Amino acid sequence: MSGRPLRVVIVGAGVGGLTLALLLRRRGVTAEVLEQAPELREVGAAVALAANGTRVLREVGLVDALERVSFEPTELIHRRGVDGHRITAHPVAGWYRDRFGAPFLGVHRVHLQLLLGEAWGPEHLHLGWRVTDIEQRDGAVRVRGADGREVDADVVVGADGVHSVVRSWVTGGDSAAYSGTSGFRGLVPVGQLTALPDPGAIQFWVGPGAHLLHYPIGDGSVINFLAVVEGPARWTSPVWMTDAEPGEHLAPFAGWHPAVTQMIDAAPQGPRWGLFSRPPLHRWNRGAVILLGDAAHAMLPHHGQGANQTIEDAAVLAAELAECGAEDVPGALDRYTARRRGRTRQVQLASWATSPALHLPDDSPALRQRDSRLARLPEDLAWMHGHDALATEGQPTAVTTARG
Ligand SMILES: Cc1cc2nc3c(=O)[nH]c(=O)nc-3n(C[C@H](O)[C@H](O)[C@H](O)COP(=O)(O)OP(=O)(O)OC[C@H]3O[C@@H](n4cnc5c(N)ncnc54)[C@H](O)[C@@H]3O)c2cc1C
């Protein structure tokens, strides 16, 4: 490691950017974080943090505070959507923490964002700083903002999410893959859900052409849901979110269990979210500009792993950068990519394979096999949830069962 401190600029103060900044600071490296938003207030509903993510957040001292604003689900239950029959149920609270060494928590996104932001503080956080351009110069990278401001760095991290401008600069521009499915999200006070059994559980209601996922957040008095439906066949909008006709969100669930229709109906109808995945990249960097999180590997939400994989990225990149000086950046970025590329690809694939399995018709011959896989789920997904990104050496990421 050379004498001069490494100059790190992180583009994006989302889950990945702030986690990386905090982990670097613990290792003696101060980053400057550039965020386009005028304040840290993540829109959207909630996020489920699994042990592979909370293990890293514990390292930055955030898990106790996080637990105070999160809910640990009682069970993971899969049900038949039409009649509510319990296909499988596995304990979560207690059991999961013992098995994987860290908790599974449902949290409102605003709470997560604020906790990360407060932990980082204002000194090295630059709000209202929208990056528009990057230029590779001799021995440095220059980052330019929409208002003409410029900053130089030894390494620039693109943690700027699914519509990353840094990714466009690294790849020259690429298209996202549309899954042929879309989703509607909502938050509902649990008191309004009179038909809902097991409100403390994380539950999937599955059926032909659709599924509903929900889990409690905060103190357990609010349920966060994501209703996933087949179609539209083609996504024509340039943005990933479009207005929906009244009732479009409920129509695919006609005739389903009242707990399902009551929940979807109880939230104000929101937009339709197209569900997209970013194609995997062989190279995650161009020179000293490197990608992290959704910018590198945005994935479908069916394993609830987007934020968790982003947090894992942050742990590995922080470890590699903290070990290097300005002249060692290329090696550090290569090692980071090598440790993260295969694993994130496997999680992307598993997430892609999940919704067809949850949308099988009730008379499908594949149903029995699907249900016996659901019965083995906690052990089948141990490779995903049990991973320790803080371990110095890369761990084996061989997937025996990359599926949902
Ligand atoms: C419906 C749905 C449900 C999900 N549920 C889960 C879940 O349960 N569990 C889970 O782990 N994940 C979930 N995810 C995925 C998760 O939200 C993302 O994977 C995660 O937020 C990615 O973090 P990030 O830091 O890469 O990007 P983000 O958190 O999106 O942060 C990017 C930041 O960069 C900023 N930015 C963007 N462009 C610029 C620019 N040009 N200049 C400066 N700043 C910029 C943005 O304002 C933002 O603050 C879900 C996603 C969806 C769509």
PDBQT file of the ligand as one rigid body, heavy atoms in Angstrom, charges set to zero:
ROOT
HETATM    1  C1  LIG A 501     -40.419  -4.409  -6.256  1.00  0.00    +0.000 C 
HETATM    2  C2  LIG A 501     -39.064  -4.550  -5.646  1.00  0.00    +0.000 A 
HETATM    3  C3  LIG A 501     -38.911  -5.223  -4.425  1.00  0.00    +0.000 A 
HETATM    4  C4  LIG A 501     -37.643  -5.415  -3.879  1.00  0.00    +0.000 A 
HETATM    5  N1  LIG A 501     -37.528  -6.103  -2.705  1.00  0.00    +0.000 NA
HETATM    6  C5  LIG A 501     -36.298  -6.390  -2.217  1.00  0.00    +0.000 A 
HETATM    7  C6  LIG A 501     -36.136  -7.165  -1.029  1.00  0.00    +0.000 A 
HETATM    8  O1  LIG A 501     -37.099  -7.568  -0.380  1.00  0.00    +0.000 OA
HETATM    9  N2  LIG A 501     -34.865  -7.472  -0.627  1.00  0.00    +0.000 N 
HETATM   10  C7  LIG A 501     -33.770  -7.032  -1.332  1.00  0.00    +0.000 A 
HETATM   11  O2  LIG A 501     -32.634  -7.357  -0.944  1.00  0.00    +0.000 OA
HETATM   12  N3  LIG A 501     -33.893  -6.255  -2.421  1.00  0.00    +0.000 NA
HETATM   13  C8  LIG A 501     -35.119  -5.925  -2.887  1.00  0.00    +0.000 A 
HETATM   14  N4  LIG A 501     -35.242  -5.162  -4.008  1.00  0.00    +0.000 N 
HETATM   15  C9  LIG A 501     -34.031  -4.695  -4.694  1.00  0.00    +0.000 C 
HETATM   16  C10 LIG A 501     -33.347  -3.528  -3.998  1.00  0.00    +0.000 C 
HETATM   17  O3  LIG A 501     -34.267  -2.484  -3.837  1.00  0.00    +0.000 OA
HETATM   18  C11 LIG A 501     -32.152  -3.062  -4.833  1.00  0.00    +0.000 C 
HETATM   19  O4  LIG A 501     -31.414  -4.178  -5.278  1.00  0.00    +0.000 OA
HETATM   20  C12 LIG A 501     -31.197  -2.159  -4.020  1.00  0.00    +0.000 C 
HETATM   21  O5  LIG A 501     -31.866  -0.999  -3.589  1.00  0.00    +0.000 OA
HETATM   22  C13 LIG A 501     -29.986  -1.787  -4.870  1.00  0.00    +0.000 C 
HETATM   23  O6  LIG A 501     -29.144  -0.888  -4.161  1.00  0.00    +0.000 OA
HETATM   24  P1  LIG A 501     -28.188   0.107  -4.932  1.00  0.00    +0.000 P 
HETATM   25  O7  LIG A 501     -27.406   0.800  -3.880  1.00  0.00    +0.000 OA
HETATM   26  O8  LIG A 501     -27.477  -0.598  -6.022  1.00  0.00    +0.000 OA
HETATM   27  O9  LIG A 501     -29.182   1.109  -5.653  1.00  0.00    +0.000 OA
HETATM   28  P2  LIG A 501     -30.233   2.119  -5.002  1.00  0.00    +0.000 P 
HETATM   29  O10 LIG A 501     -30.557   1.731  -3.608  1.00  0.00    +0.000 OA
HETATM   30  O11 LIG A 501     -31.312   2.236  -6.018  1.00  0.00    +0.000 OA
HETATM   31  O12 LIG A 501     -29.433   3.493  -4.898  1.00  0.00    +0.000 OA
HETATM   32  C14 LIG A 501     -28.974   4.198  -6.038  1.00  0.00    +0.000 C 
HETATM   33  C15 LIG A 501     -28.742   5.638  -5.612  1.00  0.00    +0.000 C 
HETATM   34  O13 LIG A 501     -28.040   6.312  -6.649  1.00  0.00    +0.000 OA
HETATM   35  C16 LIG A 501     -28.622   7.587  -6.838  1.00  0.00    +0.000 C 
HETATM   36  N5  LIG A 501     -28.306   8.014  -8.209  1.00  0.00    +0.000 N 
HETATM   37  C17 LIG A 501     -28.803   7.492  -9.347  1.00  0.00    +0.000 A 
HETATM   38  N6  LIG A 501     -28.288   8.118 -10.429  1.00  0.00    +0.000 NA
HETATM   39  C18 LIG A 501     -27.414   9.046  -9.944  1.00  0.00    +0.000 A 
HETATM   40  C19 LIG A 501     -26.569  10.001 -10.575  1.00  0.00    +0.000 A 
HETATM   41  N7  LIG A 501     -26.498  10.132 -11.895  1.00  0.00    +0.000 N 
HETATM   42  N8  LIG A 501     -25.810  10.821  -9.785  1.00  0.00    +0.000 NA
HETATM   43  C20 LIG A 501     -25.869  10.699  -8.427  1.00  0.00    +0.000 A 
HETATM   44  N9  LIG A 501     -26.673   9.817  -7.783  1.00  0.00    +0.000 NA
HETATM   45  C21 LIG A 501     -27.421   8.983  -8.544  1.00  0.00    +0.000 A 
HETATM   46  C22 LIG A 501     -30.093   7.367  -6.580  1.00  0.00    +0.000 C 
HETATM   47  O14 LIG A 501     -30.790   8.561  -6.289  1.00  0.00    +0.000 OA
HETATM   48  C23 LIG A 501     -30.030   6.404  -5.384  1.00  0.00    +0.000 C 
HETATM   49  O15 LIG A 501     -29.971   7.104  -4.156  1.00  0.00    +0.000 OA
HETATM   50  C24 LIG A 501     -36.505  -4.927  -4.561  1.00  0.00    +0.000 A 
HETATM   51  C25 LIG A 501     -36.654  -4.207  -5.753  1.00  0.00    +0.000 A 
HETATM   52  C26 LIG A 501     -37.922  -4.026  -6.292  1.00  0.00    +0.000 A 
HETATM   53  C27 LIG A 501     -38.066  -3.254  -7.600  1.00  0.00    +0.000 C 
ENDROOT
TORSDOF 0
